[in-house]
Amino acid sequence: MSVDRTLPLIVAAPLFGAALLVGAGRRLPRSAAEVLGCLFAAGTAALALYASAGTPSSTARPLEWLGGWRPHGGAGVGIVLVGDRIGLGLATLVSLLVVAALAYAWRYFDEPPRRHAGSFPALVLLFQAGMCGFALAGDLFNAFVFFELMGVVAYALTGYRVEEARAVQGALVFGVVNSLGAYTTLLGIGLLYARTGELGLAQIGSALDAHPGGPDALVVAAFVLVAAGLLVKAAAVPFHFWLADAHAVAPTPVCMLMSGVMVELGVYGIARVYWTVFAGPGGIPAPDAHRALLALGVLTAVLGAVMCGLQRHLKRLLAYSTVGHTGLFLIGLAVLTPEGLGGVALYVLAHAGVKAALFACVGILLDRFGSVDEPELHGKGRQLPWVGVLFGTGGLALAGLPPFGTALGKAVTEEAVGGWATALFVVVSAVTGGAVLRAGARVFLGLGPVPGSGAAAPPPADADAETTGKAEEPETRGGRLSRAPVSMLAVPTALLAGALAVGLVPGLRTGIGRAADAFTDHAGYLAAVLHGRATEPAATPPPHWTTAGVLWGLVATALAVGGALLAVRRPLGAEPARWTTPLRRLHSGHMGDYVAWFLAGVTLLGVLVV
């Protein structure tokens, strides 16, 4: 089977699996439903791997016009799937992480309602289909459709334990904020359609290129609106407020997918839309796009790192670390060069494995001790030594310890940005990695003052506004675990091994570098999709280890370890520093506040682009 014909199957296979589980799940035992879910997810991963490996070169762009509706005279109404190496790589990453999440969730939850044994794996397969479709979509409207399919399923998965009020609240906040993002994206698509009469990414880009001289107000407004919706999914500041609330209540396997790949797909969407639609002479000038992405990236990285360090709820801690690293991804994209994109691609690939592994470890703590509160778990993790090793390893990888892929991606991106960015990358990595190591030192090593010994102050006054993670209901069937199942330990082990491999496999680095060259070739994308002409972009040096990159990675790791050791000496539950109070109150959990910040974010983005 040709790679072109494989592209629709990557989207259709999980959709068919979900339909089968919904239709036959009423008659299937739970074990059979879970086996089917894993088989369809693994089959989709195999198809994505086959398409990636079968693509003739890193610069090739296999494409399939569904139903044979090819464009005529440069105009078309058909749906096209484009399988360049970056898009296929993301579809592969999504599928492999879905397999990991379903394996981790094997007989995981409390017994599902009668005759609904296939509901959870069916939702996860729909989630997979939406993410894969978005990664491969070649027209803007269907990219929006796939993105919203992914979003709607994510709302349902976040509130999967619908009997709990907090789960419903988190899902509602998630749904409302992301729906606002969807409305702005749809409005932006409508403006582009009004201007060009096209919905295909290549067709819109070609139509804008036909009118060089810079964008007018309509094109700028379209870019701002489309980008704002994508930045909501990417959890960029000030669109990020939903993320921690959703992660705090979502089942652990869902958190693995949301922080591992869904947020990163928002970053991918920004890159895809800019380089295919707005990078030409009639689009957004590079200095304007650079300014907007850089400013939002710096704001996101700094605020995410600070909020990560303030958390005691372990799921919220990991969620804010995702925000911080999203900021670093945006800074890398802001360079608007293949080198920056290649570094971000490596960073995303390794970060997905590390973050999913850390959430898997937190899920084991939740199901073993009924809590994800750092003070309450003090020293209890000694009963789970291997989980402690995995959690500590994940913290070191998050900080940028060579030779993990996170260190390589960070180093390449730092070099692409240059100057002051190195210091920012080191500090953000050290703070987020240090927060994980601090929590690990307290939970698994029992370091620091013992809660209740008299050294600790009462819980912060705003503890109700920011969930502490105490007295959580275990997610596993039969209540708390007496021991962690092999599957729950094997998954984070494999994920961390994958993140290490990203930094060690030379062929992977070379392939990503060539794929980044092709991805950023605006004219080459248009020629391939509209006219079937393959072009060779200018080659740039592939991502590689440098002495400076290794040294800065070691510095960030040393700072993370030192910061963690200093932090554990602080009494557990002590009143936070006064300067943090405005930041904590900013994340109020009130939906109206978050809607107001969404509108402020759209305004800020418009000001930065103009």
N, C-alpha and C positions, 0 to 999 in steps of 0.2 A: 504494500500500500504506500502511495506517495505521501510525502509530508503534507502537501496541500490538503489531501483528503482526510488526513488525521485531525486537522484543526477543529472541524465541527464536532468530532467525536470527543475531544477533550472537554467540551461543554455539555454535549448530549449525554455522555455516560453517567455522570452524577445525577443529572436531571431524571434519567430513566430509573436509576437506582432509587432515588427518592420517591418517584411515583410508584414503583414496585413495593417499597416498604409501606407506603401509605395505603395502597390497595390490599396488599396481602398481609400486612402487619397485624391485622385483626385476627388472623388465623395462625400466625407463626408464634412459636415460643420465643422468649426473649433471647436465648442463645442464638437461634437461627437468624433473628433480625440483626443482631450485632455482627454475626459472621457476614451476612450479606452487605451490611454497611461497610465493613472493612474491605471486602472483596471489590466493591465498586470504587471505593476511594483508591485502593491499590492499583486497580486496573486503569483508572484515570492517570495516576502517577506514572504508570508504565507507558501510557500513550504519550504523555508530555515528555518523558525521558527519550522515547523513541524519536519524537519530532525534533527534539533538541539535538540529539546525536545524528539524526538523518539530514539535518540542514547542511547543504553542501559546504558552506563557509560561514564564518562569523558575520560576514557582511550581507549574506543572502536574506531575502525577505519572502519566504513562501506565503502565498495568500490564496484564499478560497472565496469566490463570490457565490454565496448561497443561492441555490436555485438557478444558477447560470445567468444571473442578472448583471452582466458586465456593463461598464460604462460605455457610452457611445459619444464620440466627440468631446471627451473630457467630462461629460455629465452622466450621472447615474442615480438610480433610485434603489439599487440593491444593497444588501447587507454583506459586508466584507470582513473576514477575519484575517489578520496579518500576523504572521508568526516569526518576527525577527528574534534574535537570540535573547535580547533583554526580556521581551514579552514571554517567550517560551520558558526562559529561566524562571521567571516569576510564577508562571503556571505550574512548573515543576516543583518549586519551593512550596507553593500553596498546597499542592496535592500531597507531598511528602509530610508536611506538617499536619494535614488532616488525618493521614494514616496514623501519625504519632498520637494525635489527640484521641482518635477512636480506640487505639490500642491502650492508651492510658485509661480510658473510660470503660474498659472491658468489665462488664458487670459492676459498674461503678456506683451508679445512683441507687437510691431507694427504689424498690420495685415500682415500675411504672404503672399507671392506672390500667385496669383490666382492658384488654383488647387494644392497647396502645403501645405495644412493645417496640414498634419501629419508629416512634415519634422522634426520639432524640437523634438516632443516626440519620433519619430522613432529613431533619432540619440541618444537620451538619453537611450532608451531601448537597442540599440546596445552597448552603453557604459556599461550598466549594465551587459549585457551578457558577455562581455570581462572580466570585473572585477570578476564576479562570477566564470567564467571558470578558470581564473588564480588561484583563491583561492582554487579550488577543483582539479586542474590538478595533475595527478600522474606521468606524464612523461614530460621530460624537453622540448621536441620539441613542444608539444601542449601547454605547459605553455607559451612558446615563442609566439606561434600563438595567444593565447588569449591576451597576453600582448600587442602584436602589433595591434590586433583588437581594444583594448582599446585605444592605442596611436593614431591610424589613426582617430578614431572617435573624440578623444579629439582635434586633429588638426582642424577638421571641426567645432567642437563646439566653439573653441577659435576664429576662423575667421567667425563665423556665420553671423555677420553683414558685409558681404563681400563688401558692398558699401563704407566702411570706410577704408582708407589706413592704419591707425594704427592697425586695427584688422587683416588685411592681413599680415602686418609686424610681429606682435606678433605671429601669427600662423606659419609663415615661420620660425622664429627663433626656436620656439617650435619644429616644424617638423624636421628641419635640425639637431639640437642637439640630439633629441631623436632618429632620424634615425641612427646617428653615434653610439649611444648606442645599437641600435638593431643589427647593423652589428657586433659589438664586441661580443655581446651575441651569435649570430649565429655562429661566428667563434669559440667561446669557446665550443659550443655544438658540432661542427664538430670535434674538437680535442678530446673531450670525446668519441664521437662515434668511431673515429679512434682507440682509445686505447681499448675500451671495446666492441664495436660492438653492443651497446645498447643505447636506448634513455629514457627508464623508469628511474625515480629517484631511485627506489629501486634496479633495475638491475645494474645501474651504480655504486651505492654505494657498492653492493655486489661484483662486479668485482674488484673495487679498494681495497676492504677489502681482497681479495684473494692474494694480493701482499703487505703484510705489510712491514714496514721499512721506511715509509715516502714517500713523493711524489718526482717524478723526475721533470725535467723542463717542460715537456708537461702538467702534471697535474697542476702544479703551474700556467702555462700560461692559462690553461683552466679556473681555478678558477678566476684569475684576469680579464679575458675577460668577463666571465659571470657576475661576481660581478659588473664590471664597468657599464654594460648596466642597471643593476638593480639600481645602485646608481644614474644613471641619472634620472630615474623615481622618486627616493626618494628625489631628489634635494639636495644631499649631496655635500658639497664644495669639489673640485672646479667644480662639474658638475651641479651646481644649477642655472646658469645664466638665463636660459630660464624661470624660474618660475615667477619672478616678471613681466617680459614683457608679459607673457601669461595672468596672472591674471589682469593686468591693462586694457586689452582690451576684455577679455572674458565676456560673459553675466553673471550676478550675480549667477543664478542657477548653471552654469557650474563651477564657482569658488567654490561654496559650495561643489561640488563633487570632484574637483581636490585637494583642500586643506584638505577636510574632509576624503577622502578615497583613492584617486588615489596615492598620495605621500606615504601614509602609506603602500600601497600594494608593493611598491618598498622595503621598510624595511622588510615586510613579506617575499618577495621573497629571500632576503639575508638569512634570518633565515631558510627558507624551504630548500634552496639548500645546505646550509652548513650542517644542521643536517641530511639530508637524503643522501647526496652524499659524502661530504668531511669530516665528523666527525669521520670516522672510522680509522683504523690503516694505511690504504693506502692513506688517504686524507691529508688535511692540518693540521699540528700540532696545537693544541689549542693555544699555546703561540703566534704563528705567526698570526692566525686569530684574537686573542685578540688584539695584537699590532695594526694591520691594522684598525680594527673597532674602537678601542679606539682613535687612532690618528685622523681619519677622523671625528669621533663623536665630539671630543673636538673642532677641527677646525670649523666644521659646526655650533655647538652651539654658539661659540663665535662670529663668523662673522655674523651669522643670527641675533643674538641679537643686535649687534652694528648697522647693517644696518636697522633693524626694528626701532630703536630709532631715526634714521636720517630722516625718511620719513615724508612727508606732504601729499602725495597721499595715501588715506586710504586703497585702495586695495593693493597697494605695501607694506604698513605697515603690513597688515595682512599676505601677502605672505612671507615677510621676517621673521615674527614670526613663520610661518610654518617651514622655514628653521632652525631656532633656535631650535625648539622643535624636529625636525628630528634628530638633533645632539644629543639631550638627549636620543632619542629612540636608536640610534646607540650605545651610551655609555652603555645603559642597556643591549643590545644584546652582547656587547663585553665581559661581564662577563661569557657568555657561560654556564649559570646555569638555572635551572627551575625558581629559585627565580627572576632572572633578567628578564627572558622572561615573567613571570607572571605579574611583575610590568609594563613592557612595554605594554602588552596586555590591562591592565586596563587603562593605560595612553592613548593609542591610542583610545580606545572605548569612553572615556569621551572627549578627545580632538576633535574627529570628530564632536560631538554635539556642543561643544563650538565654534569651528572655523566656522562651517556652520551657526550657529546663528549670529555670528558677521558679516559674509559676507551678510547675509540676511538684517541686520540692515543697512549696508552701501548701499545696493541696494535700500532701501527705501529712504535714503538721496539722492542718485543719481536721483531717479525718482520724488522726490519732489522738489529738488532745482537745478537739472542739474549740479551738481558738486560733486566731492569727494575730493576736496582740503581743507585741514584743515583750513588754514587762511580764505579762501573765505566763509566757512561755519560757521565762528565764531558767536556763539549765535543764529543762525537760528534754531538749533535743539530744542529750547524751544517750538516750535510749535508741537513737537512730543514727549511728555513726556514719553509715554510708551516705545517708541523706545530707549529713553535715559536710562530708567531703564534697559532694556534688554542689551544695549551696555555696561553699567557700570558693570552689573552682569557678562557679558562675560569676561570683563577685569579682574575682581576679580578672576573668575574661572581660567583664563589663568595664573594668577600669582600664583595659588595654594592655594586658600582659602578653608580650610576644611568646610563642609564635601563633597565638589565636588569630583567627581571621578578623576579629574586631580590632585588634592592634594594627593589622596590615591595612584594613580599610580606613581606619583613623589616620594612620601615617600618610597614606597616599592622598587622602582628602586634605590633610593639613598642608602638605607640600603644594597641592594645587591652589589652595587659597593663599598661602604665604603670609608673611608678616605676623601681625598680632594674633592671627587665628590659631597659631600653635599654642599660645598660652591659654586661650579660651578652651580649646579641645582638651588640653591636659587638665584644666581645672574642672570642667564639667564631667569628664570621665572619672577623675579622682573622687569627686563628690558623690556621684551616683554609685560607683563601685564601692566607695568607702561606706556609704549607707547600708549596702547589702552586707558587707563584711562586718560592720558594727552589729547588725541584727544577728548575723551568724555567730559572732563571738558570744553574744549574750545567750542566744537560744541553745546553741550546740556545745559551747564550752563553759557556759555559766560564769563568764567574766563579768566584773563590775559588781556594784552593791546589790545585795539580795533584796527584792521587794519586801516591804513589811519589816525591815530591820531597823527602821527609824531614820535611816539616811535619806529616804525618799520623801518628797513632798507629795501632797494630794494631787490627783489627776488635774490636768489643766481645766480651767473654767469653761472653755469652749469644747470640751470633749464630746458633748452631744452633737455639736455641729459637725464635728469631724469624727467619724466612727472610729472607735478604738480597736475593734476586732475581738472584743471579749464575748464569751458565751455564744459562739457561732454554732449553728446546727451542722453536724457532719453531713457530707454529701453522699457517703457510701451507704449501701444497704446494710441494715442491721445495726446502725449507730456507729460508734467509734471503732476504729480498727485496733485489733490486738497486735497485729504485725502488718507491715506494708507488703502487699502482693508483689511478686516478681515483676509483673508487667509495669507496675507503677514505678519501680526502680530502674527497669531496663530502658524505659523511654527517655528520661532525662540523661542517663548515661550515654545513650546513642546520640542524643541531640548535642551534647557537649563535645563528643568525639567528632561530629560533623563540623561544628564551629572551629575545632582545631584543624581539621583537614582543609578548611577554606584557606587557612594561612600557610599550609605546607605544600599544596599541590600546584606545581608550576604551570601545568597546562590550563588549569582553571583561571589563573591570573591572566595568562595570555589571551584566552578566549574572551574573557570579560573586557579586556582592553580593546580588542578588535570589535566586539559588539558595541561598545560605547562609541567608537568611531562612526559606526554605521547609524546608531541611534540619533546622533547629533547632526547627521547629514540631512538637512532639510530638503535640499534639491534632489538628493538621491531617493528619499522616501517618496516624494511626489512622482518621480520618473518611474519607480518600480510599481507603484499602485495604479497610476493612471495610464501608463504606456507600456508596462511590462519590460522596461529596460533596466538591466542591472548596471549599477555604477560602482566604482571603487572609490571610497572616500580617502582623504589624506590620512596616512598612517601616523599614529603617535606612539611614543614608547609605552609598552604595557605596564600595568601596576607591578611594582616590585619592592622588595625590602631594601631599605637604605640604612646606613649606620645611624643617621640622625633619627629616623623613624623608630628604630629599635630603642635608642637611648631615651627618646621622649616617652615611649610606651613604658619603659622601666621607671622613669620618673613619675608618671601618672600612677603606676601601680604602687610605688613606694609611698607616695602621698596618700593614696587610698588606705593602705595598711596603717600608716601612721595616724591618719585621721580617725580611723576606726578604733585604734587602741586608746587614743585620747578621749573619744566620745564615750566609750564604755565606762570610763571613770566617773562620768556624770551620773548623779542619782537618777534611777528610773522613775519616770512619772513627774520629774521636776518641772516647775513652771517654765515654759519656753521663754526665750529672750523677748523683751518688750517690742523690739523692732519687727518681730515676726507677726505680731498681732494683726496688722492690716492685711498681710498676705493671707492669713488663715481666715479672716472674716470675708475676704474677697471670694473665697471658695465656700460660699454659704450653703450650697445645696438648694437654694431657692430658684425655681425655674425662671421666674421673672427677671432675676438678676442676670442669669445666663443669656436670656434673650436680648437683654439690653447690651451685654458685652458682645454678642454676635453682631448686632447692628453697628456697634462702635468698631468692631474689627473690619467690617465691610468698608466703613468710612476710612479707616486708617489705610487699608489696602489701596483704596482709590487715590488717597493723597500721595502715597508712596509711588504709585505708577505714573501719575500725571507729571 
